[in-house]
Each structure stands twice: as C-alpha cells, then as structure tokens.
Amino acid sequence: MGQEMGVNFGTYLGIAFGAVGVIIGLGLILRVEIIRGITNFFCGLNIIFGLFSLAGAVFGTLFAGALGLILILKVVIDIATNGFMIFLIGETDRAM
C-alpha cells in the first residue's frame, strides 16, 4: 500500500524473458538450427540437474514424508518433459 503503481525492474525482466520465450518458440517452429541446438543443450542440462534433484527429493522424503513424494513426482515429470522435447526436436529433424 502506498507504493505507486507503475513499471519497475521486475516488469522489464518479465518482458525480456517473455520475448526470449517467443523467439525460441518461433525458432523451433521455423526450424532454425541454432535455436534447436540451444534448446537441446538446455534440455540436456535440465535432465542432468533433474537427476540430482531427484536424488535430493528421494532423500527429502525422509524429512518431509508425503510432501517429498509430491516433489519426486514433479521432478520426474520435469525430466520426462525435457526428454520428450529432445525427442520431438530429433523427430522433426528426420521429417525435413
């Protein structure tokens, strides 16, 4: 309360991340090879870090109980989503 409603740094940051997402999406649709490579790289990194997170989530079930199981499910879904993205990019390479 009492703060002015306006544009701040967070707004610009959100716009920048949104613009990057749009550029990557268009690059994937238009089959721009550099964008496809960058996406594969970051999906691979997400899978690697997801595996580390999975180990931490499994260990976290000792302390969090059922909440740890929800975290395990989230990490597994994230890993599967990134793997599926790499698979789809590879499939569209063959269709070219």
N, C-alpha and C positions, 0 to 999 in steps of 0.2 A: 504494500500500500504506500502511497506517497511517491513512488517512482514514476517517472514519465514513461508512457507507452511509446516505444519507438524502436528504431533499428539499432542493434548493438552488434558486438563482435560475433556473438553466437548466431545471429541471423545470417551474417555474411558467411560464416563457416558452414551453416546448413545449406545455403545456396550453392556453395562451392562443391560440397560433397554430392549434392543432388545433380549438379552439372556433370561431375565426373561419372556418376552412375548412368546418366543419359548418354554420354559419349561412349562409354563401354558398351552399353546396350546397343547403340546404333552400329558400333564397330563389329559386334557379334552378328547382328542381323545382316550387315553388308559384307560379312566375311573378310574383314580387314585382318591380315595375317598377324601383324604386330599386336593388335588388341587380343586376338585369340591366344597368342603366346603368353602375353601378360596375364590373362585370365587363368590359363592353365598353371602358370607359375604360382599365382596367389592361391589357387585352389589346392595345389600340392602342399604349399606351406600350411594352409588351414587344416589339411588332413594330418600332417605331421604334428602340429600343435594340438590338434584334436585328440590324437593318440596320447599325448602327455596329459591332456585334460581328463581323458578317460581314466587313466591311471590314478589321477588325483581324485576323481569322482568316486571311483571304487573305494579308495582309502577313506574318502569322506563319509561313506555310508556307516563307518564305524562310529562317527560322531553325530551325524545328522539323521540316521535311520532312514525312514521312508522318503524324506526330502532328498537324501543322497540318490535314491533310485530315480527320482524325477530328473536330477542333474545328469545321471548316467544316460537316461533316455534322450535328453536334449543333446548331449554330446554325440551320441550315436547317430541321431538324425542329422546333425551338422556334418559329420563325417560322410554319411551316405549322400547328402545333398551335394557336397563338393565333389565326391567321386562321380556322381551322376552327371554333374556339369562337365567334368573332364571327358566322360564317356560320350556325351552329346556333341561336344566340340570335335572329338575324333570321328564320330559318325558323320557329321556334316562335312568333314574333310574328304571322306570317301565319296560323298554324293557330288562333289564338284567336278 
